[in-house]
């Protein structure tokens, strides 16, 4: 009789865990694709010095011909930046 009570409580706990995790699932599978650990590093935002918008680092166009790498939203912005500073692209 006592064992049956423990068994019932055990089932109830499992039931609660299952229903609880179902509610949390849609929140986790929100942002796009790939490994979760990878996203947090590569989705770091960088500012485009030409049009001043923020782009994810992995999507940015990088200019290495400066002291520190400069990130741009497009080739066009990189060209404007280079033209204004007389940087020749390698
Ligand atoms: Zn730009």
PDB file of the backbone (N, CA, C, O) and the ligand in Angstrom, with CONECT records:
HET     ZN  A 101       1
ATOM      1  N   UNK A   1       0.830  -1.218   0.000  1.00  0.00           N
ATOM      2  CA  UNK A   1       0.000   0.000   0.000  1.00  0.00           C
ATOM      3  C   UNK A   1       0.864   1.267   0.000  1.00  0.00           C
ATOM      4  O   UNK A   1       0.612   2.203  -0.759  1.00  0.00           O
ATOM      5  N   UNK A   2       1.879   1.279   0.859  1.00  0.00           N
ATOM      6  CA  UNK A   2       2.796   2.424   0.961  1.00  0.00           C
ATOM      7  C   UNK A   2       3.594   2.590  -0.328  1.00  0.00           C
ATOM      8  O   UNK A   2       3.797   3.711  -0.794  1.00  0.00           O
ATOM      9  N   UNK A   3       4.030   1.511  -0.887  1.00  0.00           N
ATOM     10  CA  UNK A   3       4.780   1.535  -2.158  1.00  0.00           C
ATOM     11  C   UNK A   3       3.954   2.148  -3.281  1.00  0.00           C
ATOM     12  O   UNK A   3       4.474   2.887  -4.116  1.00  0.00           O
ATOM     13  N   UNK A   4       2.686   1.838  -3.291  1.00  0.00           N
ATOM     14  CA  UNK A   4       1.788   2.351  -4.316  1.00  0.00           C
ATOM     15  C   UNK A   4       1.686   3.867  -4.252  1.00  0.00           C
ATOM     16  O   UNK A   4       1.589   4.529  -5.285  1.00  0.00           O
ATOM     17  N   UNK A   5       1.708   4.420  -3.043  1.00  0.00           N
ATOM     18  CA  UNK A   5       1.650   5.871  -2.832  1.00  0.00           C
ATOM     19  C   UNK A   5       2.901   6.544  -3.389  1.00  0.00           C
ATOM     20  O   UNK A   5       2.816   7.566  -4.070  1.00  0.00           O
ATOM     21  N   UNK A   6       4.064   5.960  -3.092  1.00  0.00           N
ATOM     22  CA  UNK A   6       5.335   6.490  -3.620  1.00  0.00           C
ATOM     23  C   UNK A   6       5.317   6.463  -5.143  1.00  0.00           C
ATOM     24  O   UNK A   6       5.731   7.416  -5.803  1.00  0.00           O
ATOM     25  N   UNK A   7       4.838   5.369  -5.677  1.00  0.00           N
ATOM     26  CA  UNK A   7       4.745   5.206  -7.135  1.00  0.00           C
ATOM     27  C   UNK A   7       3.863   6.294  -7.754  1.00  0.00           C
ATOM     28  O   UNK A   7       4.176   6.832  -8.816  1.00  0.00           O
ATOM     29  N   UNK A   8       2.769   6.604  -7.080  1.00  0.00           N
ATOM     30  CA  UNK A   8       1.838   7.636  -7.560  1.00  0.00           C
ATOM     31  C   UNK A   8       2.494   9.010  -7.541  1.00  0.00           C
ATOM     32  O   UNK A   8       2.337   9.789  -8.482  1.00  0.00           O
ATOM     33  N   UNK A   9       3.223   9.308  -6.479  1.00  0.00           N
ATOM     34  CA  UNK A   9       3.938  10.585  -6.363  1.00  0.00           C
ATOM     35  C   UNK A   9       5.003  10.679  -7.439  1.00  0.00           C
ATOM     36  O   UNK A   9       5.181  11.725  -8.064  1.00  0.00           O
ATOM     37  N   UNK A  10       5.712   9.572  -7.651  1.00  0.00           N
ATOM     38  CA  UNK A  10       6.761   9.484  -8.661  1.00  0.00           C
ATOM     39  C   UNK A  10       6.192   9.797 -10.054  1.00  0.00           C
ATOM     40  O   UNK A  10       6.780  10.564 -10.817  1.00  0.00           O
ATOM     41  N   UNK A  11       5.061   9.204 -10.365  1.00  0.00           N
ATOM     42  CA  UNK A  11       4.404   9.452 -11.649  1.00  0.00           C
ATOM     43  C   UNK A  11       3.976  10.910 -11.785  1.00  0.00           C
ATOM     44  O   UNK A  11       4.091  11.512 -12.853  1.00  0.00           O
ATOM     45  N   UNK A  12       3.483  11.457 -10.686  1.00  0.00           N
ATOM     46  CA  UNK A  12       3.034  12.851 -10.689  1.00  0.00           C
ATOM     47  C   UNK A  12       4.205  13.790 -10.973  1.00  0.00           C
ATOM     48  O   UNK A  12       4.071  14.742 -11.742  1.00  0.00           O
ATOM     49  N   UNK A  13       5.360  13.517 -10.345  1.00  0.00           N
ATOM     50  CA  UNK A  13       6.569  14.338 -10.560  1.00  0.00           C
ATOM     51  C   UNK A  13       6.996  14.273 -12.020  1.00  0.00           C
ATOM     52  O   UNK A  13       7.308  15.299 -12.625  1.00  0.00           O
ATOM     53  N   UNK A  14       7.011  13.070 -12.587  1.00  0.00           N
ATOM     54  CA  UNK A  14       7.372  12.910 -14.005  1.00  0.00           C
ATOM     55  C   UNK A  14       6.397  13.672 -14.903  1.00  0.00           C
ATOM     56  O   UNK A  14       6.793  14.343 -15.856  1.00  0.00           O
ATOM     57  N   UNK A  15       5.109  13.547 -14.570  1.00  0.00           N
ATOM     58  CA  UNK A  15       4.083  14.262 -15.333  1.00  0.00           C
ATOM     59  C   UNK A  15       4.335  15.775 -15.297  1.00  0.00           C
ATOM     60  O   UNK A  15       4.239  16.452 -16.320  1.00  0.00           O
ATOM     61  N   UNK A  16       4.652  16.284 -14.129  1.00  0.00           N
ATOM     62  CA  UNK A  16       4.910  17.728 -13.980  1.00  0.00           C
ATOM     63  C   UNK A  16       6.162  18.154 -14.760  1.00  0.00           C
ATOM     64  O   UNK A  16       6.183  19.221 -15.375  1.00  0.00           O
ATOM     65  N   UNK A  17       7.191  17.324 -14.731  1.00  0.00           N
ATOM     66  CA  UNK A  17       8.422  17.628 -15.477  1.00  0.00           C
ATOM     67  C   UNK A  17       8.168  17.669 -16.979  1.00  0.00           C
ATOM     68  O   UNK A  17       8.684  18.536 -17.685  1.00  0.00           O
ATOM     69  N   UNK A  18       7.369  16.726 -17.454  1.00  0.00           N
ATOM     70  CA  UNK A  18       7.064  16.660 -18.890  1.00  0.00           C
ATOM     71  C   UNK A  18       6.240  17.852 -19.344  1.00  0.00           C
ATOM     72  O   UNK A  18       6.541  18.455 -20.374  1.00  0.00           O
ATOM     73  N   UNK A  19       5.210  18.198 -18.595  1.00  0.00           N
ATOM     74  CA  UNK A  19       4.366  19.342 -18.971  1.00  0.00           C
ATOM     75  C   UNK A  19       5.133  20.652 -18.820  1.00  0.00           C
ATOM     76  O   UNK A  19       4.907  21.599 -19.574  1.00  0.00           O
ATOM     77  N   UNK A  20       6.026  20.705 -17.858  1.00  0.00           N
ATOM     78  CA  UNK A  20       6.838  21.912 -17.630  1.00  0.00           C
ATOM     79  C   UNK A  20       7.791  22.168 -18.764  1.00  0.00           C
ATOM     80  O   UNK A  20       7.918  23.303 -19.224  1.00  0.00           O
ATOM     81  N   UNK A  21       8.479  21.113 -19.235  1.00  0.00           N
ATOM     82  CA  UNK A  21       9.456  21.270 -20.309  1.00  0.00           C
ATOM     83  C   UNK A  21       8.792  21.594 -21.633  1.00  0.00           C
ATOM     84  O   UNK A  21       9.396  22.244 -22.487  1.00  0.00           O
ATOM     85  N   UNK A  22       7.547  21.147 -21.818  1.00  0.00           N
ATOM     86  CA  UNK A  22       6.818  21.457 -23.057  1.00  0.00           C
ATOM     87  C   UNK A  22       6.568  22.959 -23.177  1.00  0.00           C
ATOM     88  O   UNK A  22       6.659  23.528 -24.265  1.00  0.00           O
ATOM     89  N   UNK A  23       6.254  23.584 -22.062  1.00  0.00           N
ATOM     90  CA  UNK A  23       5.977  25.021 -22.077  1.00  0.00           C
ATOM     91  C   UNK A  23       7.227  25.833 -22.400  1.00  0.00           C
ATOM     92  O   UNK A  23       7.142  26.891 -23.025  1.00  0.00           O
ATOM     93  N   UNK A  24       8.392  25.335 -21.971  1.00  0.00           N
ATOM     94  CA  UNK A  24       9.642  26.073 -22.168  1.00  0.00           C
ATOM     95  C   UNK A  24      10.198  25.932 -23.577  1.00  0.00           C
ATOM     96  O   UNK A  24      10.953  26.795 -24.025  1.00  0.00           O
ATOM     97  N   UNK A  25       9.843  24.861 -24.288  1.00  0.00           N
ATOM     98  CA  UNK A  25      10.447  24.562 -25.596  1.00  0.00           C
ATOM     99  C   UNK A  25      10.384  25.680 -26.648  1.00  0.00           C
ATOM    100  O   UNK A  25      11.416  25.976 -27.251  1.00  0.00           O
ATOM    101  N   UNK A  26       9.233  26.314 -26.900  1.00  0.00           N
ATOM    102  CA  UNK A  26       9.195  27.334 -27.963  1.00  0.00           C
ATOM    103  C   UNK A  26      10.166  28.502 -27.745  1.00  0.00           C
ATOM    104  O   UNK A  26      10.615  29.111 -28.716  1.00  0.00           O
ATOM    105  N   UNK A  27      10.490  28.818 -26.509  1.00  0.00           N
ATOM    106  CA  UNK A  27      11.418  29.911 -26.201  1.00  0.00           C
ATOM    107  C   UNK A  27      12.826  29.559 -26.682  1.00  0.00           C
ATOM    108  O   UNK A  27      13.516  30.397 -27.262  1.00  0.00           O
ATOM    109  N   UNK A  28      13.251  28.306 -26.437  1.00  0.00           N
ATOM    110  CA  UNK A  28      14.597  27.856 -26.794  1.00  0.00           C
ATOM    111  C   UNK A  28      14.844  27.814 -28.288  1.00  0.00           C
ATOM    112  O   UNK A  28      15.910  28.220 -28.751  1.00  0.00           O
ATOM    113  N   UNK A  29      13.869  27.325 -29.054  1.00  0.00           N
ATOM    114  CA  UNK A  29      14.049  27.166 -30.499  1.00  0.00           C
ATOM    115  C   UNK A  29      13.651  28.426 -31.265  1.00  0.00           C
ATOM    116  O   UNK A  29      12.990  28.344 -32.300  1.00  0.00           O
ATOM    117  N   UNK A  30      14.046  29.565 -30.768  1.00  0.00           N
ATOM    118  CA  UNK A  30      13.705  30.841 -31.400  1.00  0.00           C
ATOM    119  C   UNK A  30      14.666  31.245 -32.487  1.00  0.00           C
ATOM    120  O   UNK A  30      14.310  31.216 -33.664  1.00  0.00           O
ATOM    121  N   UNK A  31      15.888  31.627 -32.122  1.00  0.00           N
ATOM    122  CA  UNK A  31      16.836  32.182 -33.083  1.00  0.00           C
ATOM    123  C   UNK A  31      17.372  31.145 -34.064  1.00  0.00           C
ATOM    124  O   UNK A  31      17.361  29.948 -33.777  1.00  0.00           O
ATOM    125  N   UNK A  32      17.838  31.604 -35.217  1.00  0.00           N
ATOM    126  CA  UNK A  32      18.091  30.767 -36.373  1.00  0.00           C
ATOM    127  C   UNK A  32      19.242  29.777 -36.319  1.00  0.00           C
ATOM    128  O   UNK A  32      20.342  30.115 -35.884  1.00  0.00           O
ATOM    129  N   UNK A  33      18.987  28.566 -36.756  1.00  0.00           N
ATOM    130  CA  UNK A  33      19.927  27.501 -37.066  1.00  0.00           C
ATOM    131  C   UNK A  33      21.058  27.214 -36.092  1.00  0.00           C
ATOM    132  O   UNK A  33      21.070  27.708 -34.965  1.00  0.00           O
ATOM    133  N   UNK A  34      22.007  26.408 -36.549  1.00  0.00           N
ATOM    134  CA  UNK A  34      23.315  26.128 -35.958  1.00  0.00           C
ATOM    135  C   UNK A  34      23.429  25.965 -34.444  1.00  0.00           C
ATOM    136  O   UNK A  34      22.455  26.130 -33.709  1.00  0.00           O
ATOM    137  N   UNK A  35      24.617  25.643 -34.006  1.00  0.00           N
ATOM    138  CA  UNK A  35      24.875  25.354 -32.588  1.00  0.00           C
ATOM    139  C   UNK A  35      24.669  26.562 -31.694  1.00  0.00           C
ATOM    140  O   UNK A  35      25.038  27.678 -32.059  1.00  0.00           O
ATOM    141  N   UNK A  36      24.085  26.348 -30.535  1.00  0.00           N
ATOM    142  CA  UNK A  36      23.732  27.458 -29.643  1.00  0.00           C
ATOM    143  C   UNK A  36      24.968  28.210 -29.138  1.00  0.00           C
ATOM    144  O   UNK A  36      24.944  29.435 -29.019  1.00  0.00           O
ATOM    145  N   UNK A  37      26.039  27.481 -28.844  1.00  0.00           N
ATOM    146  CA  UNK A  37      27.250  28.116 -28.343  1.00  0.00           C
ATOM    147  C   UNK A  37      27.913  29.009 -29.368  1.00  0.00           C
ATOM    148  O   UNK A  37      28.489  30.045 -29.037  1.00  0.00           O
ATOM    149  N   UNK A  38      27.824  28.593 -30.612  1.00  0.00           N
ATOM    150  CA  UNK A  38      28.459  29.331 -31.713  1.00  0.00           C
ATOM    151  C   UNK A  38      27.789  30.688 -31.934  1.00  0.00           C
ATOM    152  O   UNK A  38      28.461  31.687 -32.190  1.00  0.00           O
ATOM    153  N   UNK A  39      26.486  30.713 -31.834  1.00  0.00           N
ATOM    154  CA  UNK A  39      25.707  31.924 -32.121  1.00  0.00           C
ATOM    155  C   UNK A  39      26.105  33.089 -31.210  1.00  0.00           C
ATOM    156  O   UNK A  39      26.284  34.212 -31.682  1.00  0.00           O
ATOM    157  N   UNK A  40      26.242  32.827 -29.925  1.00  0.00           N
ATOM    158  CA  UNK A  40      26.514  33.912 -28.978  1.00  0.00           C
ATOM    159  C   UNK A  40      27.834  34.628 -29.272  1.00  0.00           C
ATOM    160  O   UNK A  40      27.953  35.826 -29.015  1.00  0.00           O
ATOM    161  N   UNK A  41      28.817  33.917 -29.804  1.00  0.00           N
ATOM    162  CA  UNK A  41      30.110  34.528 -30.117  1.00  0.00           C
ATOM    163  C   UNK A  41      30.038  35.279 -31.443  1.00  0.00           C
ATOM    164  O   UNK A  41      30.436  36.441 -31.526  1.00  0.00           O
ATOM    165  N   UNK A  42      29.532  34.617 -32.474  1.00  0.00           N
ATOM    166  CA  UNK A  42      29.575  35.186 -33.817  1.00  0.00           C
ATOM    167  C   UNK A  42      28.485  36.225 -34.071  1.00  0.00           C
ATOM    168  O   UNK A  42      28.572  36.979 -35.040  1.00  0.00           O
ATOM    169  N   UNK A  43      27.480  36.275 -33.234  1.00  0.00           N
ATOM    170  CA  UNK A  43      26.442  37.280 -33.409  1.00  0.00           C
ATOM    171  C   UNK A  43      26.753  38.578 -32.664  1.00  0.00           C
ATOM    172  O   UNK A  43      25.885  39.436 -32.500  1.00  0.00           O
ATOM    173  N   UNK A  44      27.974  38.704 -32.226  1.00  0.00           N
ATOM    174  CA  UNK A  44      28.423  39.944 -31.602  1.00  0.00           C
ATOM    175  C   UNK A  44      28.253  41.088 -32.617  1.00  0.00           C
ATOM    176  O   UNK A  44      28.650  40.959 -33.775  1.00  0.00           O
ATOM    177  N   UNK A  45      27.668  42.191 -32.179  1.00  0.00           N
ATOM    178  CA  UNK A  45      27.388  43.286 -33.106  1.00  0.00           C
ATOM    179  C   UNK A  45      28.565  44.240 -33.216  1.00  0.00           C
ATOM    180  O   UNK A  45      29.225  44.568 -32.230  1.00  0.00           O
ATOM    181  N   UNK A  46      28.806  44.675 -34.443  1.00  0.00           N
ATOM    182  CA  UNK A  46      29.870  45.642 -34.713  1.00  0.00           C
ATOM    183  C   UNK A  46      29.271  46.838 -35.448  1.00  0.00           C
ATOM    184  O   UNK A  46      28.312  46.688 -36.206  1.00  0.00           O
ATOM    185  N   UNK A  47      29.836  48.026 -35.224  1.00  0.00           N
ATOM    186  CA  UNK A  47      29.285  49.227 -35.848  1.00  0.00           C
ATOM    187  C   UNK A  47      29.980  49.543 -37.158  1.00  0.00           C
ATOM    188  O   UNK A  47      31.207  49.531 -37.256  1.00  0.00           O
ATOM    189  N   UNK A  48      29.169  49.826 -38.156  1.00  0.00           N
ATOM    190  CA  UNK A  48      29.666  50.301 -39.437  1.00  0.00           C
ATOM    191  C   UNK A  48      30.007  51.787 -39.270  1.00  0.00           C
ATOM    192  O   UNK A  48      29.121  52.582 -38.958  1.00  0.00           O
ATOM    193  N   UNK A  49      31.284  52.181 -39.472  1.00  0.00           N
ATOM    194  CA  UNK A  49      31.673  53.582 -39.251  1.00  0.00           C
ATOM    195  C   UNK A  49      31.134  54.541 -40.313  1.00  0.00           C
ATOM    196  O   UNK A  49      31.177  55.757 -40.125  1.00  0.00           O
ATOM    197  N   UNK A  50      30.625  54.005 -41.427  1.00  0.00           N
ATOM    198  CA  UNK A  50      30.118  54.846 -42.510  1.00  0.00           C
ATOM    199  C   UNK A  50      28.640  55.181 -42.286  1.00  0.00           C
ATOM    200  O   UNK A  50      28.279  56.355 -42.207  1.00  0.00           O
ATOM    201  N   UNK A  51      27.798  54.173 -42.185  1.00  0.00           N
ATOM    202  CA  UNK A  51      26.362  54.427 -42.035  1.00  0.00           C
ATOM    203  C   UNK A  51      25.873  54.205 -40.600  1.00  0.00           C
ATOM    204  O   UNK A  51      24.689  54.379 -40.312  1.00  0.00           O
ATOM    205  N   UNK A  52      26.784  53.823 -39.703  1.00  0.00           N
ATOM    206  CA  UNK A  52      26.509  53.698 -38.260  1.00  0.00           C
ATOM    207  C   UNK A  52      25.380  52.741 -37.910  1.00  0.00           C
ATOM    208  O   UNK A  52      24.640  52.979 -36.955  1.00  0.00           O
ATOM    209  N   UNK A  53      25.241  51.676 -38.663  1.00  0.00           N
ATOM    210  CA  UNK A  53      24.312  50.633 -38.257  1.00  0.00           C
ATOM    211  C   UNK A  53      25.113  49.494 -37.642  1.00  0.00           C
ATOM    212  O   UNK A  53      26.316  49.374 -37.875  1.00  0.00           O
ATOM    213  N   UNK A  54      24.450  48.668 -36.866  1.00  0.00           N
ATOM    214  CA  UNK A  54      25.105  47.533 -36.231  1.00  0.00           C
ATOM    215  C   UNK A  54      24.803  46.262 -37.005  1.00  0.00           C
ATOM    216  O   UNK A  54      23.647  45.959 -37.300  1.00  0.00           O
ATOM    217  N   UNK A  55      25.864  45.518 -37.331  1.00  0.00           N
ATOM    218  CA  UNK A  55      25.713  44.254 -38.042  1.00  0.00           C
ATOM    219  C   UNK A  55      26.362  43.135 -37.236  1.00  0.00           C
ATOM    220  O   UNK A  55      27.338  43.365 -36.522  1.00  0.00           O
ATOM    221  N   UNK A  56      25.812  41.898 -37.352  1.00  0.00           N
ATOM    222  CA  UNK A  56      26.475  40.763 -36.717  1.00  0.00           C
ATOM    223  C   UNK A  56      27.867  40.577 -37.317  1.00  0.00           C
ATOM    224  O   UNK A  56      28.040  40.637 -38.534  1.00  0.00           O
ATOM    225  N   UNK A  57      28.849  40.353 -36.460  1.00  0.00           N
ATOM    226  CA  UNK A  57      30.249  40.269 -36.881  1.00  0.00           C
ATOM    227  C   UNK A  57      30.472  39.279 -38.022  1.00  0.00           C
ATOM    228  O   UNK A  57      31.258  39.545 -38.931  1.00  0.00           O
ATOM    229  N   UNK A  58      29.780  38.135 -37.976  1.00  0.00           N
ATOM    230  CA  UNK A  58      29.992  37.100 -39.005  1.00  0.00           C
ATOM    231  C   UNK A  58      29.447  37.511 -40.366  1.00  0.00           C
ATOM    232  O   UNK A  58      29.851  36.946 -41.382  1.00  0.00           O
ATOM    233  N   UNK A  59      28.528  38.495 -40.408  1.00  0.00           N
ATOM    234  CA  UNK A  59      27.980  38.957 -41.687  1.00  0.00           C
ATOM    235  C   UNK A  59      28.701  40.186 -42.201  1.00  0.00           C
ATOM    236  O   UNK A  59      28.505  40.594 -43.346  1.00  0.00           O
ATOM    237  N   UNK A  60      29.535  40.779 -41.358  1.00  0.00           N
ATOM    238  CA  UNK A  60      30.185  42.035 -41.711  1.00  0.00           C
ATOM    239  C   UNK A  60      31.315  41.823 -42.706  1.00  0.00           C
ATOM    240  O   UNK A  60      31.917  40.752 -42.779  1.00  0.00           O
ATOM    241  N   UNK A  61      31.584  42.876 -43.470  1.00  0.00           N
ATOM    242  CA  UNK A  61      32.728  42.884 -44.378  1.00  0.00           C
ATOM    243  C   UNK A  61      33.879  43.533 -43.618  1.00  0.00           C
ATOM    244  O   UNK A  61      33.748  44.648 -43.112  1.00  0.00           O
ATOM    245  N   UNK A  62      34.997  42.834 -43.540  1.00  0.00           N
ATOM    246  CA  UNK A  62      36.096  43.284 -42.694  1.00  0.00           C
ATOM    247  C   UNK A  62      37.191  43.935 -43.525  1.00  0.00           C
ATOM    248  O   UNK A  62      37.564  43.448 -44.592  1.00  0.00           O
ATOM    249  N   UNK A  63      37.694  45.048 -43.008  1.00  0.00           N
ATOM    250  CA  UNK A  63      38.830  45.724 -43.622  1.00  0.00           C
ATOM    251  C   UNK A  63      40.036  45.511 -42.716  1.00  0.00           C
ATOM    252  O   UNK A  63      40.047  45.942 -41.563  1.00  0.00           O
ATOM    253  N   UNK A  64      41.051  44.838 -43.257  1.00  0.00           N
ATOM    254  CA  UNK A  64      42.242  44.504 -42.464  1.00  0.00           C
ATOM    255  C   UNK A  64      43.403  45.464 -42.714  1.00  0.00           C
ATOM    256  O   UNK A  64      44.447  45.364 -42.070  1.00  0.00           O
ATOM    257  N   UNK A  65      43.217  46.385 -43.643  1.00  0.00           N
ATOM    258  CA  UNK A  65      44.314  47.277 -44.022  1.00  0.00           C
ATOM    259  C   UNK A  65      44.496  48.455 -43.056  1.00  0.00           C
ATOM    260  O   UNK A  65      45.192  49.421 -43.368  1.00  0.00           O
ATOM    261  N   UNK A  66      43.870  48.362 -41.894  1.00  0.00           N
ATOM    262  CA  UNK A  66      43.989  49.400 -40.873  1.00  0.00           C
ATOM    263  C   UNK A  66      44.635  48.798 -39.622  1.00  0.00           C
ATOM    264  O   UNK A  66      44.842  47.587 -39.549  1.00  0.00           O
ATOM    265  N   UNK A  67      44.952  49.647 -38.637  1.00  0.00           N
ATOM    266  CA  UNK A  67      45.588  49.171 -37.398  1.00  0.00           C
ATOM    267  C   UNK A  67      44.731  48.118 -36.693  1.00  0.00           C
ATOM    268  O   UNK A  67      45.223  47.072 -36.272  1.00  0.00           O
ATOM    269  N   UNK A  68      43.420  48.427 -36.574  1.00  0.00           N
ATOM    270  CA  UNK A  68      42.478  47.461 -36.017  1.00  0.00           C
ATOM    271  C   UNK A  68      41.442  47.139 -37.096  1.00  0.00           C
ATOM    272  O   UNK A  68      41.087  48.011 -37.888  1.00  0.00           O
ATOM    273  N   UNK A  69      40.959  45.905 -37.135  1.00  0.00           N
ATOM    274  CA  UNK A  69      39.973  45.555 -38.169  1.00  0.00           C
ATOM    275  C   UNK A  69      38.724  46.442 -38.071  1.00  0.00           C
ATOM    276  O   UNK A  69      38.213  46.705 -36.983  1.00  0.00           O
ATOM    277  N   UNK A  70      38.252  46.894 -39.235  1.00  0.00           N
ATOM    278  CA  UNK A  70      37.047  47.724 -39.290  1.00  0.00           C
ATOM    279  C   UNK A  70      35.967  46.928 -40.012  1.00  0.00           C
ATOM    280  O   UNK A  70      36.225  46.267 -41.017  1.00  0.00           O
ATOM    281  N   UNK A  71      34.747  47.007 -39.475  1.00  0.00           N
ATOM    282  CA  UNK A  71      33.653  46.188 -40.020  1.00  0.00           C
ATOM    283  C   UNK A  71      32.611  47.044 -40.734  1.00  0.00           C
ATOM    284  O   UNK A  71      32.252  48.128 -40.276  1.00  0.00           O
ATOM    285  N   UNK A  72      32.137  46.530 -41.867  1.00  0.00           N
ATOM    286  CA  UNK A  72      31.153  47.251 -42.672  1.00  0.00           C
ATOM    287  C   UNK A  72      29.951  46.376 -43.003  1.00  0.00           C
ATOM    288  O   UNK A  72      30.030  45.147 -43.012  1.00  0.00           O
ATOM    289  N   UNK A  73      28.817  47.060 -43.279  1.00  0.00           N
ATOM    290  CA  UNK A  73      27.601  46.330 -43.635  1.00  0.00           C
ATOM    291  C   UNK A  73      27.641  45.874 -45.086  1.00  0.00           C
ATOM    292  O   UNK A  73      27.006  44.882 -45.443  1.00  0.00           O
ATOM    293  N   UNK A  74      28.380  46.590 -45.922  1.00  0.00           N
ATOM    294  CA  UNK A  74      28.427  46.252 -47.355  1.00  0.00           C
ATOM    295  C   UNK A  74      29.753  46.682 -47.965  1.00  0.00           C
ATOM    296  O   UNK A  74      30.507  47.461 -47.382  1.00  0.00           O
ATOM    297  N   UNK A  75      30.019  46.149 -49.162  1.00  0.00           N
ATOM    298  CA  UNK A  75      31.214  46.516 -49.933  1.00  0.00           C
ATOM    299  C   UNK A  75      31.216  48.018 -50.210  1.00  0.00           C
ATOM    300  O   UNK A  75      32.259  48.671 -50.202  1.00  0.00           O
ATOM    301  N   UNK A  76      30.027  48.540 -50.451  1.00  0.00           N
ATOM    302  CA  UNK A  76      29.855  49.955 -50.763  1.00  0.00           C
ATOM    303  C   UNK A  76      30.377  50.831 -49.617  1.00  0.00           C
ATOM    304  O   UNK A  76      31.107  51.795 -49.848  1.00  0.00           O
ATOM    305  N   UNK A  77      30.001  50.492 -48.400  1.00  0.00           N
ATOM    306  CA  UNK A  77      30.438  51.264 -47.237  1.00  0.00           C
ATOM    307  C   UNK A  77      31.952  51.158 -47.066  1.00  0.00           C
ATOM    308  O   UNK A  77      32.612  52.131 -46.702  1.00  0.00           O
ATOM    309  N   UNK A  78      32.492  49.979 -47.330  1.00  0.00           N
ATOM    310  CA  UNK A  78      33.937  49.790 -47.216  1.00  0.00           C
ATOM    311  C   UNK A  78      34.670  50.667 -48.237  1.00  0.00           C
ATOM    312  O   UNK A  78      35.720  51.240 -47.943  1.00  0.00           O
ATOM    313  N   UNK A  79      34.101  50.758 -49.430  1.00  0.00           N
ATOM    314  CA  UNK A  79      34.694  51.571 -50.493  1.00  0.00           C
ATOM    315  C   UNK A  79      34.681  53.057 -50.103  1.00  0.00           C
ATOM    316  O   UNK A  79      35.671  53.765 -50.285  1.00  0.00           O
ATOM    317  N   UNK A  80      33.554  53.510 -49.568  1.00  0.00           N
ATOM    318  CA  UNK A  80      33.424  54.911 -49.136  1.00  0.00           C
ATOM    319  C   UNK A  80      34.461  55.218 -48.054  1.00  0.00           C
ATOM    320  O   UNK A  80      35.127  56.253 -48.081  1.00  0.00           O
ATOM    321  N   UNK A  81      34.576  54.293 -47.106  1.00  0.00           N
ATOM    322  CA  UNK A  81      35.520  54.453 -46.004  1.00  0.00           C
ATOM    323  C   UNK A  81      36.959  54.521 -46.521  1.00  0.00           C
ATOM    324  O   UNK A  81      37.739  55.376 -46.101  1.00  0.00           O
ATOM    325  N   UNK A  82      37.291  53.629 -47.417  1.00  0.00           N
ATOM    326  CA  UNK A  82      38.644  53.561 -47.977  1.00  0.00           C
ATOM    327  C   UNK A  82      38.962  54.792 -48.832  1.00  0.00           C
ATOM    328  O   UNK A  82      40.065  55.335 -48.782  1.00  0.00           O
ATOM    329  N   UNK A  83      37.967  55.216 -49.618  1.00  0.00           N
ATOM    330  CA  UNK A  83      38.153  56.398 -50.459  1.00  0.00           C
ATOM    331  C   UNK A  83      38.404  57.633 -49.609  1.00  0.00           C
ATOM    332  O   UNK A  83      39.274  58.446 -49.921  1.00  0.00           O
ATOM    333  N   UNK A  84      37.634  57.771 -48.529  1.00  0.00           N
ATOM    334  CA  UNK A  84      37.755  58.962 -47.687  1.00  0.00           C
ATOM    335  C   UNK A  84      39.082  58.983 -46.908  1.00  0.00           C
ATOM    336  O   UNK A  84      39.574  60.055 -46.556  1.00  0.00           O
ATOM    337  N   UNK A  85      39.641  57.843 -46.649  1.00  0.00           N
ATOM    338  CA  UNK A  85      40.897  57.767 -45.896  1.00  0.00           C
ATOM    339  C   UNK A  85      42.087  57.403 -46.776  1.00  0.00           C
ATOM    340  O   UNK A  85      43.194  57.175 -46.289  1.00  0.00           O
ATOM    341  N   UNK A  86      41.839  57.352 -48.059  1.00  0.00           N
ATOM    342  CA  UNK A  86      42.861  57.010 -49.046  1.00  0.00           C
ATOM    343  C   UNK A  86      43.580  55.700 -48.714  1.00  0.00           C
ATOM    344  O   UNK A  86      44.804  55.590 -48.773  1.00  0.00           O
ATOM    345  N   UNK A  87      42.755  54.720 -48.364  1.00  0.00           N
ATOM    346  CA  UNK A  87      43.287  53.374 -48.117  1.00  0.00           C
ATOM    347  C   UNK A  87      43.144  52.571 -49.409  1.00  0.00           C
ATOM    348  O   UNK A  87      42.070  52.513 -50.006  1.00  0.00           O
ATOM    349  N   UNK A  88      44.233  51.965 -49.819  1.00  0.00           N
ATOM    350  CA  UNK A  88      44.162  51.114 -51.005  1.00  0.00           C
ATOM    351  C   UNK A  88      43.870  49.688 -50.571  1.00  0.00           C
ATOM    352  O   UNK A  88      44.554  49.129 -49.714  1.00  0.00           O
ATOM    353  N   UNK A  89      42.839  49.110 -51.180  1.00  0.00           N
ATOM    354  CA  UNK A  89      42.480  47.742 -50.846  1.00  0.00           C
ATOM    355  C   UNK A  89      43.471  46.760 -51.452  1.00  0.00           C
ATOM    356  O   UNK A  89      43.820  46.870 -52.627  1.00  0.00           O
ATOM    357  N   UNK A  90      43.915  45.823 -50.671  1.00  0.00           N
ATOM    358  CA  UNK A  90      44.870  44.835 -51.148  1.00  0.00           C
ATOM    359  C   UNK A  90      44.151  43.731 -51.916  1.00  0.00           C
ATOM    360  O   UNK A  90      44.792  42.798 -52.401  1.00  0.00           O
TER     361      UNK A  90
HETATM  362 ZN    ZN A 101      27.090  50.588 -44.013  1.00  0.00          ZN
END
